[in-house]
């Protein structure tokens, strides 16, 4: 971690190296010199640009600023040396002093080289020491490793640390070590027993209103070792038995550092800008999110599922990061067994530990920014959102303006009247910005990335989103598939048995730019709802697209039999092409229906307001070429079917073309969130339609002897194919994942 008082070229270079090393680590790029050099020499360095952007894990603007500052500091030192007496004496100064100055210069160079070598060795030894301490099972060593690691983290973040070891009989019979971390506003006490067992984490604020046990539980969860119990080890002399940790014992130091950094950042802002209460503003956002939740629950009669999927989301405090967060999306698979009543109770009680659902969340905190248009509430105002009473009476405030949020009300929203917000006057001199951190990060299209970047109003942030157009970078589709992206087709088989239909998916290789979003800077809390709507639409798109490329395991024996036995029904395949002309709004699914021999295109539109998909059968045109029958003959064409289609629909009671209502298609897709299941349903529905059609047309077979023979073979094959099917056209029960 960089020091705070670098004064030499070597120290600045070490800080510069640490800065680059930390950024590479956050980008998941190799920090090894040889690997990094090889990567830099690649003509098409894939898997890089999708995170190298302003909304990635690293604040690119701040990184550029710090990098320039380090380079400027090094240049200043070099310039100072060039203008100093030593350099002048070495280059044409007084001849009698030149030898002495050259000797002195040589000594300085040797000393610098020696110091650099010693520093590198010292760093390596410390790294080895930490690795050995982490691997040790001894409790005393575990204690030293825990407190030493946390102390280094806190010191690097600009916090003060104090350590003491005392006896606390009320807490433990063994000695207890306490690490106290202090800042301007926060004080954190970490108590560890001599066995390495974490006893308590206590977080105190200068203002008691911020006290919350949930932040203490969050930090304690990060630092608590993963051992379920300690092992008692008795030496050969049967004296002084010790309690040792399990070999796989570990602690989540990376997450603890992230959470400590969130607190330290607010604390540093409080010290730098004492006229603004940053902790109060974050708490005001938390209050507003809970008030929105209360209003939407009241309107929906406590329908938590509707609030979660269509409203502002479910608010949490100190869940993933210190501060407020919003759960805005989860897959249908993860919501299958959810008890919404129990979840409602847990949310209202603030019991984060009872919520086990892997929600997608936006955690709200603050970060350093080069320029910001954010405004901050005074300590006398407890929220940005106007209360229901203030909405009718309050029209102005001395420290800002009142905004009517028309975007909070539409045909798809829960709220019935526009929200009104206090928008404080911006503070351009304050280099701080609100930021929503996504857990987990989300793959988005470039269009969505630009809309999210525009929320922060930071100069150049939106413009830089589309810079990387190198064809070697992964497209949106390739990022979503994420493995074996070079293969031509992905096979999915949803049914078991010899009559299963093999769906072979491929996708249009046209490049759609994609980005992996980690952070979303914003200027006002009202913008969070816009973020959730954009992300819900994108995640719905991602889920549907990925469902086409999660290959199922199939029985190799069945495939071999299919290739040996002519006319075996298991050889029935459907090749399906997935196109994404307008991600994340539109998905086109095209295939040739083997039962009706028509080209079908299913158009899936994803609503921007709710993220809900809707489907319609865009076209169902008869295929011109003959398609081989699934009957025993294996080579019989569909001529009989073509002739039968010439009958007037009024004589058979059946439509001349297979159609499906858009409402029914939409219902199937919304129930499953799975394109292969939708395609299977359409195929089975068309099979049932064909059987009914030929049943109605049975009276005409006597006058068409040649066609009758061909059609009879087809009907027999169709019936065999449907032997193991569920109700004709019905929705098959979805397999639990």
VOGU-3710 file (C-alpha; in Angstrom, 3 decimals, decimal comma):
1> xxxxxxxxxx> 0,000/0,000/0,000  1,344/3,464/-0,793  2,928/5,543/1,918  1,662/8,983/2,801  4,953/10,892/2,740  6,949/9,782/-0,304  9,903/12,106/-0,892  12,347/10,188/-3,121  12,175/8,825/-6,641  12,363/5,261/-5,306
11> xxxxxxxxxx> 9,426/5,783/-2,958  7,291/7,339/-5,699  8,164/4,487/-8,068  7,163/1,948/-5,439  3,849/3,751/-4,952  3,359/3,832/-8,725  4,032/0,102/-8,911  1,576/-0,555/-6,067  -1,034/1,585/-7,839  -0,712/-0,395/-11,075
21> xxxxxxxxxx> -0,547/-3,718/-9,211  -3,783/-2,986/-7,343  -5,573/-1,949/-10,557  -4,455/-5,092/-12,395  -5,695/-7,191/-9,496  -9,132/-5,560/-9,621  -9,245/-6,120/-13,388  -8,352/-9,792/-12,835  -5,267/-9,349/-14,998  -1,926/-10,976/-14,299
31> xxxxxxxxxx> 0,493/-8,970/-12,169  3,407/-11,181/-13,199  5,870/-9,205/-15,351  6,397/-11,942/-17,944  2,675/-12,666/-18,312  1,832/-8,954/-18,509  4,484/-8,404/-21,203  3,101/-11,322/-23,228  -0,437/-9,964/-22,900  0,647/-6,495/-24,025
41> xxxxxxxxxx> 2,164/-8,013/-27,190  -1,055/-9,699/-28,303  -2,723/-8,226/-31,368  -6,206/-9,036/-30,082  -6,113/-9,103/-26,255  -9,509/-10,679/-25,566  -11,388/-10,481/-22,258  -9,866/-7,119/-21,336  -11,847/-4,177/-22,699  -15,128/-5,445/-21,267
51> xxxxxxxxxx> -13,956/-4,202/-17,843  -11,551/-1,437/-18,925  -14,075/1,378/-18,842  -15,336/4,046/-16,397  -17,976/1,735/-14,874  -15,567/-1,124/-14,273  -14,018/-2,183/-10,952  -11,387/0,571/-11,134  -12,110/4,290/-11,157  -10,296/5,027/-14,386
61> xxxxxxxxxx> -10,407/8,808/-13,950  -8,972/8,682/-10,419  -6,328/6,173/-11,553  -5,250/8,529/-14,343  -5,130/11,422/-11,883  -2,989/9,544/-9,347  -0,722/8,212/-12,065  -0,116/11,718/-13,421  0,539/13,017/-9,896  3,194/10,359/-9,280
71> xxxxxxxxxx> 4,867/11,042/-12,609  4,798/14,779/-11,922  6,357/14,245/-8,480  9,162/12,150/-9,987  9,795/14,788/-12,659  9,875/17,514/-10,013  12,546/15,642/-8,039  14,579/15,040/-11,194  14,241/18,699/-12,218  15,270/19,831/-8,756
81> xxxxxxxxxx> 18,380/17,672/-9,003  19,157/19,018/-12,486  19,007/22,607/-11,152  20,944/21,830/-7,971  24,630/22,413/-7,191  25,546/18,717/-7,334  24,462/18,301/-10,933  26,122/21,584/-11,941  29,392/20,543/-10,294  29,331/17,223/-12,115
91> xxxxxxxxxx> 28,865/19,037/-15,431  31,503/21,740/-15,689  31,612/23,098/-12,149  34,737/24,007/-10,194  37,393/21,495/-11,269  38,887/21,033/-7,813  35,520/19,866/-6,351  34,474/17,708/-9,292  36,192/14,459/-8,107  34,644/14,754/-4,649
101> xxxxxxxxxx> 31,167/15,360/-6,082  31,525/12,438/-8,506  32,479/10,186/-5,610  29,511/11,462/-3,615  27,203/10,901/-6,582  28,467/7,334/-6,949  27,838/6,708/-3,258  24,258/7,994/-3,614  23,621/5,729/-6,601  24,999/2,686/-4,776
111> xxxxxxxxxx> 22,922/3,530/-1,726  19,779/3,861/-3,842  20,397/0,517/-5,517  21,062/-1,149/-2,174  17,921/0,368/-0,673  15,847/-0,835/-3,623  17,224/-4,360/-3,279  16,648/-4,411/0,487  13,112/-3,110/0,053  12,299/-5,848/-2,472
121> xxxxxxxxxx> 13,742/-8,535/-0,183  11,859/-7,103/2,784  8,575/-7,138/0,853  9,155/-10,733/-0,256  9,980/-11,841/3,284  6,855/-10,171/4,630  4,726/-11,867/1,963  6,242/-15,253/2,857  5,619/-14,544/6,548  1,956/-13,784/5,876
131> xxxxxxxxxx> 1,552/-16,969/3,837  3,087/-19,083/6,607  0,993/-17,379/9,276  -2,174/-17,932/7,290  -1,311/-21,631/6,864  -0,439/-22,148/10,530  -2,891/-23,954/12,814  -1,472/-22,429/15,974  -3,875/-20,044/17,702  -1,250/-17,492/18,776
141> xxxxxxxxxx> 0,120/-17,230/15,261  -3,427/-16,953/13,905  -4,059/-14,037/16,274  -0,914/-12,219/15,152  -1,787/-12,805/11,511  -5,365/-11,551/11,912  -4,533/-8,381/13,826  -1,402/-7,651/11,787  -3,261/-7,954/8,483  -6,139/-5,737/9,638
151> xxxxxxxxxx> -3,680/-3,180/11,027  -1,845/-2,964/7,695  -5,163/-2,476/5,889  -6,330/0,269/8,238  -2,987/2,086/8,167  -2,968/2,028/4,366  -6,421/3,633/4,401  -5,205/6,510/6,576  -6,686/5,294/9,880  -4,894/5,212/13,243
161> xxxxxxxxxx> -4,346/1,896/15,029  -3,693/0,966/18,666  -3,066/-2,514/20,076  -3,295/-3,917/23,599  -3,495/-7,351/25,231  -5,291/-7,703/28,579  -7,211/-10,195/30,689  -10,975/-9,875/30,409  -12,551/-12,496/32,666  -16,034/-11,330/31,726
171> xxxxxxxxxx> -15,293/-12,115/28,083  -12,807/-14,997/28,106  -10,575/-16,952/30,490  -7,706/-16,529/28,015  -5,824/-13,305/27,214  -7,673/-11,027/24,815  -5,961/-8,784/22,236  -7,820/-5,655/21,158  -7,059/-3,704/17,986  -8,576/-0,215/17,993
181> xxxxxxxxxx> -8,953/1,539/14,618  -9,724/5,241/14,821  -10,737/7,904/12,341  -12,447/11,283/12,447  -15,939/9,852/12,941  -15,580/6,100/13,410  -13,857/3,922/16,018  -13,661/0,154/15,472  -12,637/-2,283/18,238  -11,695/-5,836/17,244
191> xxxxxxxxxx> -11,274/-8,311/20,114  -9,466/-11,602/19,462  -8,798/-14,427/21,899  -5,282/-15,869/22,167  -6,543/-18,958/20,300  -7,197/-16,801/17,241  -10,954/-16,816/17,810  -12,720/-13,555/16,982  -14,786/-12,467/19,965  -16,337/-9,165/18,949
201> xxxxxxxxxx> -16,284/-6,301/16,474  -17,627/-3,007/17,820  -18,223/0,042/15,601  -18,833/3,419/17,260  -19,670/6,742/15,609  -19,293/10,273/16,861  -23,069/10,627/16,417  -24,995/7,862/18,232  -27,782/7,945/15,607  -25,566/5,936/13,227
211> xxxxxxxxxx> -25,078/3,033/15,669  -26,216/-0,243/14,114  -25,409/-3,808/15,144  -25,739/-4,981/11,534  -22,479/-3,295/10,487  -20,743/-5,031/13,390  -22,152/-8,405/12,330  -21,093/-7,741/8,729  -17,467/-7,006/9,639  -17,357/-9,871/12,140
221> xxxxxxxxxx> -18,628/-12,272/9,490  -15,747/-11,235/7,215  -13,090/-11,780/9,894  -14,476/-14,880/11,588  -12,499/-17,989/10,673  -14,299/-20,667/8,712  -13,474/-23,399/11,281  -16,616/-24,876/12,762  -14,572/-25,832/15,852  -11,001/-25,869/17,166
231> xxxxxxxxxx> -9,001/-29,091/17,611  -7,445/-29,837/20,988  -3,847/-31,003/20,530  -2,143/-32,814/23,454  1,680/-33,061/23,272  3,618/-36,194/24,237  4,206/-34,962/27,795  0,428/-34,609/28,137  0,834/-31,088/29,415  -0,116/-27,686/28,063
241> xxxxxxxxxx> -2,720/-28,869/25,575  -3,446/-26,329/22,840  -6,419/-25,515/20,644  -5,490/-25,526/16,957  -7,404/-24,422/13,868  -8,341/-26,740/11,028  -5,933/-26,832/8,052  -8,540/-25,286/5,718  -9,177/-22,366/8,079  -9,451/-19,027/6,268
251> xxxxxxxxxx> -10,878/-15,534/6,650  -12,405/-13,252/4,042  -9,827/-10,465/4,223  -10,619/-9,142/0,726  -14,274/-8,501/1,562  -13,336/-7,038/4,946  -10,935/-4,620/3,241  -13,658/-3,573/0,787  -16,072/-2,900/3,655  -13,461/-1,125/5,774
261> xxxxxxxxxx> -12,535/1,014/2,776  -16,185/2,094/2,371  -16,211/3,346/5,973  -12,743/4,892/5,698  -13,732/6,772/2,524  -16,670/8,459/4,250  -14,460/9,191/7,251  -11,773/10,789/5,056  -14,384/12,956/3,309  -15,642/14,062/6,709
271> xxxxxxxxxx> -12,118/15,162/7,612  -11,490/16,880/4,272  -14,894/18,621/4,058  -15,993/19,209/7,684  -18,998/21,338/6,664  -20,766/18,321/5,103  -22,050/15,360/7,095  -21,473/12,489/4,675  -22,650/9,791/7,087  -25,888/11,746/7,525
281> xxxxxxxxxx> -26,450/11,904/3,760  -25,919/8,160/3,347  -28,327/7,539/6,208  -30,867/9,869/4,535  -30,731/7,691/1,412  -31,377/4,654/3,590  -34,403/6,382/5,147  -35,763/7,318/1,701  -35,464/3,773/0,319  -37,376/2,397/3,292
291> xxxxxxxxxx> -40,078/5,056/2,927  -40,537/4,160/-0,753  -40,773/0,513/0,236  -43,425/1,348/2,855  -45,544/3,289/0,354  -45,398/0,574/-2,310  -46,196/-2,177/0,203  -49,209/-0,143/1,328  -50,476/0,308/-2,240  -50,019/-3,387/-3,118
301> xxxxxxxxxx> -51,501/-4,633/0,161  -48,112/-6,058/1,221  -47,460/-7,873/-2,049  -43,670/-8,129/-1,657  -43,197/-9,994/-4,926  -44,804/-7,173/-6,917  -42,760/-4,535/-5,076  -39,605/-6,531/-5,768  -40,233/-7,042/-9,492  -41,990/-3,783/-10,441
311> xxxxxxxxxx> -41,273/-1,278/-7,699  -38,174/0,328/-6,238  -36,985/-3,019/-4,867  -36,384/-4,382/-1,375  -34,238/-2,143/0,874  -31,517/-3,535/3,145  -29,029/-1,873/5,488  -25,431/-3,090/5,915  -26,088/-6,204/3,841  -23,281/-6,480/1,238
321> xxxxxxxxxx> -21,509/-3,190/1,953  -21,774/-0,744/4,863  -24,739/1,463/4,101  -28,051/1,061/2,244  -28,682/-1,359/-0,601  -31,582/-2,374/-2,852  -32,392/-5,918/-3,982  -33,889/-5,491/-7,459  -33,734/-8,849/-9,301  -33,393/-12,620/-8,904
331> xxxxxxxxxx> -33,863/-15,499/-11,298  -37,054/-17,544/-11,184  -35,004/-20,590/-10,205  -33,784/-18,785/-7,083  -37,329/-17,668/-6,249  -38,987/-21,082/-6,572  -39,085/-21,911/-2,860  -39,318/-18,390/-1,457  -41,819/-17,791/1,329  -42,777/-14,191/0,622
341> xxxxxxxxxx> -44,488/-13,848/3,997  -41,358/-14,944/5,875  -39,207/-12,715/3,664  -41,486/-9,744/4,370  -41,087/-10,324/8,108  -37,286/-10,582/7,825  -37,089/-7,357/5,794  -39,301/-5,431/8,202  -37,228/-6,656/11,152  -33,917/-5,852/9,420
351> xxxxxxxxxx> -32,771/-9,464/9,885  -30,213/-9,641/7,061  -28,864/-12,993/8,251  -32,251/-14,651/7,599  -32,280/-13,662/3,928  -30,540/-16,438/1,976  -31,778/-15,583/-1,518  -28,964/-14,655/-3,968  -30,477/-11,292/-4,895  -28,924/-8,906/-7,368
361> xxxxxxxxxx> -28,319/-5,757/-5,316  -27,184/-2,163/-5,669  -25,161/-1,082/-2,626  -24,929/2,681/-2,182  -21,846/4,377/-0,816  -19,438/7,173/-1,843  -16,163/7,309/-3,699  -13,579/9,859/-4,749  -14,373/11,702/-7,982  -12,448/14,185/-10,094
371> xxxxxxxxxx> -15,577/16,289/-10,619  -19,031/15,898/-9,206  -22,395/17,600/-9,471  -23,780/15,919/-6,347  -25,467/17,953/-3,648  -25,645/17,254/0,092  -28,356/17,716/2,669  -27,795/19,753/5,832  -27,969/17,871/9,116  -31,363/19,464/9,793
381> xxxxxxxxxx> -32,975/17,596/6,883  -33,495/13,836/7,355  -34,230/12,766/3,772  -34,207/13,729/0,092  -37,758/12,427/-0,414  -40,631/14,720/0,534  -43,125/13,182/2,895  -46,725/12,789/1,751  -47,656/15,898/3,723  -44,695/17,936/2,425
391> xxxxxxxxxx> -45,589/16,941/-1,148  -48,697/19,099/-0,842  -47,195/22,038/1,063  -43,432/22,387/0,497  -42,427/24,252/-2,664  -38,894/25,480/-1,924  -35,893/25,014/0,374  -33,040/27,481/0,988  -30,291/24,939/0,176  -31,669/23,632/-3,125
401> xxxxxxxxxx> -34,748/23,051/-5,260  -37,820/20,809/-5,267  -38,032/18,354/-8,189  -41,169/16,547/-9,353  -40,075/13,122/-10,619  -42,358/12,332/-13,546  -40,358/9,183/-14,298  -41,513/7,615/-11,037  -45,030/7,154/-12,438  -46,033/5,266/-15,578
411> xxxxxxxxxx> -48,354/2,504/-16,695  -46,014/-0,127/-15,228  -45,144/1,492/-11,888  -46,765/0,875/-8,525  -46,850/4,495/-7,398  -49,850/6,475/-8,570  -48,541/10,017/-8,095  -45,139/11,514/-9,017  -42,551/11,613/-6,259  -41,136/14,948/-5,133
421> xxxxxxxxxx> -37,524/15,255/-4,057  -35,212/17,793/-2,509  -32,288/18,419/-4,867  -29,530/20,181/-2,861  -27,291/22,692/-4,583  -24,259/20,974/-6,111  -20,820/21,346/-4,542  -18,280/21,370/-7,435  -15,373/21,811/-5,028  -16,206/18,534/-3,266
431> xxxxxxxxxx> -14,394/15,698/-5,043  -16,835/13,018/-3,953  -19,685/11,200/-5,659  -22,422/8,737/-4,802  -21,890/5,312/-6,331  -23,993/2,197/-6,634  -21,911/-0,981/-6,493  -23,469/-3,990/-8,206  -23,474/-7,366/-6,468  -22,812/-9,301/-8,612
441> xxxxxxxxxx> -21,501/-7,330/-11,625  -23,814/-7,363/-14,660  -23,030/-7,853/-18,355  -24,847/-5,109/-20,303  -25,053/-3,905/-23,877  -23,117/-0,805/-24,805  -26,337/1,184/-25,151  -27,333/0,377/-21,566  -23,794/1,110/-20,376  -23,962/4,571/-21,918
451> xxxxxxxxxx> -27,328/5,286/-20,300  -25,949/4,266/-16,919  -22,802/6,326/-17,423  -24,883/9,394/-18,288  -26,431/9,399/-14,799  -23,273/10,740/-13,166  -22,978/13,812/-15,423  -19,208/13,531/-15,194  -17,295/15,043/-18,092  -16,144/12,412/-20,571
461> xxxxxxxxxx> -17,572/9,459/-18,648  -20,289/8,701/-21,167  -18,135/9,488/-24,213  -15,417/6,973/-23,267  -17,813/4,019/-23,050  -17,626/3,289/-26,790  -13,899/3,658/-27,390  -12,880/-0,012/-27,666  -14,138/-1,416/-30,968  -11,339/-3,929/-31,607
471> xxxxxxxxxx> -12,873/-7,073/-33,163  -10,762/-9,227/-30,849  -12,747/-8,201/-27,804  -15,627/-10,341/-26,628  -19,071/-9,394/-27,863  -22,126/-9,208/-25,632  -23,216/-12,670/-26,767  -19,768/-14,187/-26,160  -19,593/-12,677/-22,687  -22,947/-14,207/-21,807
481> xxxxxxxxxx> -22,007/-17,663/-23,108  -18,610/-17,338/-21,400  -17,263/-20,761/-22,425  -16,550/-22,662/-25,662  -17,531/-19,600/-27,637  -15,912/-20,984/-30,804  -18,167/-24,040/-31,101  -20,835/-23,981/-33,784  -23,850/-25,403/-31,936  -25,091/-26,069/-28,415
491> xxxxxxxxxx> -27,311/-29,107/-27,884  -30,219/-29,053/-25,415  -32,464/-32,064/-24,791  -35,283/-31,429/-22,328  -37,153/-34,762/-22,603  -35,939/-38,262/-21,830  -36,467/-41,344/-23,963  -36,086/-42,303/-27,634  -38,551/-39,654/-28,847  -36,715/-36,682/-27,359
501> xxxxxxxxxx> -36,164/-33,731/-29,666  -32,615/-32,423/-29,864  -32,531/-28,637/-30,010  -29,326/-27,394/-31,624  -28,802/-23,701/-30,864  -26,473/-21,269/-32,603  -26,300/-17,498/-32,511  -25,767/-14,702/-34,962  -22,071/-13,786/-34,821  -22,730/-10,117/-35,588
511> xxxxxxxxxx> -20,838/-8,111/-32,961  -22,890/-6,403/-30,262  -20,594/-4,509/-27,924  -20,897/-5,468/-24,272  -19,532/-4,246/-20,955  -19,254/-5,813/-17,518  -20,613/-3,189/-15,105  -19,336/-3,072/-11,507  -20,148/0,481/-10,404  -22,684/3,172/-11,329
521> xxxxxxxxxx> -21,873/6,719/-10,148  -24,944/8,915/-9,759  -25,781/12,384/-8,490  -29,151/11,930/-6,788  -31,004/9,080/-5,100  -33,945/9,408/-7,527  -31,700/7,979/-10,272  -31,407/4,594/-8,550  -34,878/3,577/-9,779  -33,810/4,272/-13,353
531> xxxxxxxxxx> -30,800/2,010/-12,782  -32,971/-0,822/-11,507  -35,302/-0,640/-14,514  -32,408/-0,723/-16,981  -30,736/-3,594/-15,139  -33,958/-5,615/-14,852  -34,457/-5,426/-18,602  -30,841/-6,394/-19,233  -30,878/-9,292/-16,760  -34,096/-10,645/-18,276
541> xxxxxxxxxx> -32,402/-10,511/-21,685  -29,265/-12,193/-20,305  -31,264/-14,998/-18,677  -33,261/-15,788/-21,821  -30,203/-15,674/-24,070  -28,102/-17,842/-21,740  -30,882/-20,430/-21,481  -30,203/-21,310/-25,127  -26,561/-22,183/-24,508  -26,565/-24,158/-21,249
551> xxxxxxxxxx> -25,906/-27,527/-22,841  -27,609/-30,576/-21,362  -25,870/-33,908/-20,882  -27,089/-36,553/-23,312  -26,642/-40,306/-23,545  -23,960/-41,187/-26,063  -25,457/-44,689/-26,516  -28,726/-43,212/-27,739  -26,892/-41,083/-30,297  -24,971/-44,116/-31,601
561> xxxxxxxxxx> -28,182/-46,135/-31,978  -29,743/-43,229/-33,825  -26,949/-43,296/-36,376  -27,191/-47,091/-36,821  -30,962/-47,690/-36,988  -32,604/-46,073/-40,042  -35,652/-44,004/-39,348  -35,139/-44,003/-35,585  -37,226/-41,245/-34,013  -34,363/-40,181/-31,775
571> xxxxxxxxxx> -32,668/-38,606/-34,813  -35,200/-35,769/-34,900  -33,310/-32,486/-34,613  -34,300/-28,858/-34,707  -31,672/-26,278/-35,601  -32,412/-22,951/-33,964  -30,750/-19,605/-34,642  -30,849/-16,886/-31,979  -30,501/-13,281/-33,126  -30,218/-10,170/-30,962
581> xxxxxxxxxx> -30,773/-7,183/-33,266  -31,570/-4,739/-30,435  -30,171/-5,916/-27,107  -31,579/-5,875/-24,492  -34,993/-5,239/-26,046  -35,366/-7,919/-28,725  -34,477/-11,581/-29,226  -35,432/-13,445/-32,421  -35,609/-17,261/-32,352  -35,798/-18,865/-35,825
591> xxxxxxxxxx> -36,250/-22,548/-36,660  -37,869/-24,929/-39,145  -40,754/-26,779/-37,523  -40,349/-30,445/-38,558  -44,047/-31,205/-37,996  -45,618/-28,399/-40,019  -42,578/-27,839/-42,283  -42,835/-24,098/-41,808  -40,187/-21,546/-40,934  -41,041/-20,037/-37,583
601> xxxxxxxxxx> -39,720/-16,866/-35,988  -40,521/-16,152/-32,363  -40,044/-12,480/-31,491  -39,327/-11,836/-27,805  -39,734/-8,243/-26,646  -38,539/-7,302/-23,135  -40,381/-4,401/-21,542  -38,144/-1,538/-20,419  -40,361/-0,718/-17,468  -40,847/-4,123/-15,864
611> xxxxxxxxxx> -38,237/-6,334/-17,497  -41,028/-8,803/-18,400  -40,837/-10,588/-21,777  -43,654/-10,890/-24,291  -43,682/-13,237/-27,306  -45,404/-13,377/-30,661  -45,123/-15,727/-33,620  -43,691/-13,304/-36,143  -43,995/-15,587/-39,194  -44,972/-19,149/-40,024
621> xxxxxxxxxx> -44,324/-19,492/-43,740  -44,370/-22,869/-45,515  -40,898/-24,126/-46,310  -40,371/-24,583/-50,065  -38,003/-27,517/-49,912  -39,062/-31,047/-49,059  -38,270/-32,053/-45,489  -37,550/-35,742/-44,754  -40,280/-37,480/-42,782  -39,768/-38,902/-39,298
631> xxxxxxxxxx> -41,524/-42,112/-40,401  -39,991/-45,544/-40,791  -39,222/-45,081/-44,450  -36,921/-42,217/-43,649  -37,120/-40,781/-47,179  -40,833/-40,000/-47,594  -41,447/-36,294/-48,232  -44,254/-33,955/-47,139  -46,126/-33,877/-50,470  -49,193/-35,418/-48,895
641> xxxxxxxxxx> -49,256/-32,675/-46,284  -48,972/-30,005/-49,004  -51,964/-31,426/-50,809  -53,984/-31,628/-47,636  -53,301/-27,967/-46,908  -55,212/-27,029/-50,075  -58,538/-27,943/-48,467  -60,694/-25,073/-47,355  -60,475/-24,553/-43,613  -64,263/-24,460/-43,333
651> xxxxxxxxxx> -64,528/-28,106/-44,480  -62,193/-29,357/-41,751  -62,830/-26,965/-38,903  -59,074/-26,342/-38,684  -57,049/-23,244/-39,745  -54,854/-23,694/-42,808  -51,749/-22,532/-40,929  -50,536/-23,347/-37,475  -50,849/-20,324/-35,169  -50,472/-19,686/-31,468
661> xxxxxxxxxx> -51,862/-16,775/-29,505  -49,230/-14,298/-28,343  -50,758/-14,277/-24,855  -50,213/-18,031/-24,501  -46,627/-17,837/-25,762  -45,955/-15,032/-23,314  -47,443/-17,025/-20,451  -45,208/-20,024/-21,201  -42,056/-17,916/-21,358  -42,831/-15,959/-18,209
671> xxxxxxxxxx> -43,463/-19,170/-16,299  -40,189/-20,737/-17,386  -37,763/-17,908/-18,268  -36,331/-20,441/-20,709  -36,279/-20,280/-24,506  -35,710/-24,034/-25,087  -38,811/-24,799/-22,999  -40,778/-22,299/-25,119  -39,537/-23,903/-28,346  -40,399/-27,383/-27,040
681> xxxxxxxxxx> -43,888/-26,186/-26,119  -44,418/-24,740/-29,622  -43,233/-27,983/-31,220  -45,558/-30,119/-29,104  -48,416/-27,704/-29,741  -47,807/-27,973/-33,503  -47,650/-31,769/-33,249  -51,053/-31,829/-31,543  -52,386/-29,458/-34,221  -51,148/-31,754/-36,998
691> xxxxxxxxxx> -52,764/-34,819/-35,395  -56,104/-33,027/-35,054  -55,879/-31,726/-38,624  -55,296/-35,160/-40,121  -58,083/-36,596/-37,963  -60,564/-34,076/-39,416  -59,309/-34,754/-42,940  -59,542/-38,564/-42,621  -62,755/-38,790/-44,742  -60,908/-37,573/-47,852
701> xxxxxxxxxx> -58,202/-40,264/-47,833  -60,278/-42,786/-49,891  -60,264/-40,513/-52,979  -56,503/-39,918/-52,694  -55,010/-43,409/-52,580  -51,426/-42,436/-53,412  -51,441/-39,463/-51,055  -53,207/-41,553/-48,418  -50,359/-44,040/-48,301  -47,823/-41,271/-47,806
711> xxxxxxxxxx> -49,934/-39,498/-45,187  -50,612/-42,729/-43,302  -46,888/-43,277/-42,930  -46,500/-39,727/-41,666  -49,343/-39,991/-39,147  -47,914/-43,212/-37,730  -44,534/-41,551/-37,311  -46,103/-38,501/-35,679  -47,997/-40,656/-33,226  -44,833/-42,531/-32,284
721> xxxxxxxxxx> -43,036/-39,232/-31,759  -45,777/-38,075/-29,390  -45,967/-41,357/-27,429  -44,067/-39,973/-24,468  -45,375/-36,415/-24,721  -47,458/-34,763/-22,031  -50,914/-33,312/-22,669  -51,185/-32,146/-26,248  -49,847/-28,635/-26,353  -49,763/-28,433/-22,560
731> xxxxxxx> -46,942/-26,872/-20,563  -44,609/-29,609/-19,404  -43,538/-29,545/-15,807  -40,222/-27,715/-15,507  -37,306/-29,640/-14,065  -35,948/-28,126/-10,855  -32,433/-26,746/-11,190
//
